[in-house]
Amino acid sequence: MQTTIPLEKETVQVLEKLKSKYNVSSYDKLIKQMLQKETQTPKSLFGAHQKMKPFKRDKADFHEL
């Protein structure tokens, strides 16, 4: 499904430059690559540490409601 999105001239100029930077032939491909890049969450945001041992809970951490 195709759609039309109104953009200002300055925005189109920036998108044209980014198409060259990302080496893509369409705005659709450009936007998809930018969204994919933007939505990747680095492992560092989840507290992942290469040398960290797995976390274990003590029995005292658990309680009945």
Order of alpha helices (4+ residues) and beta strands (2+ residues): alpha-alpha
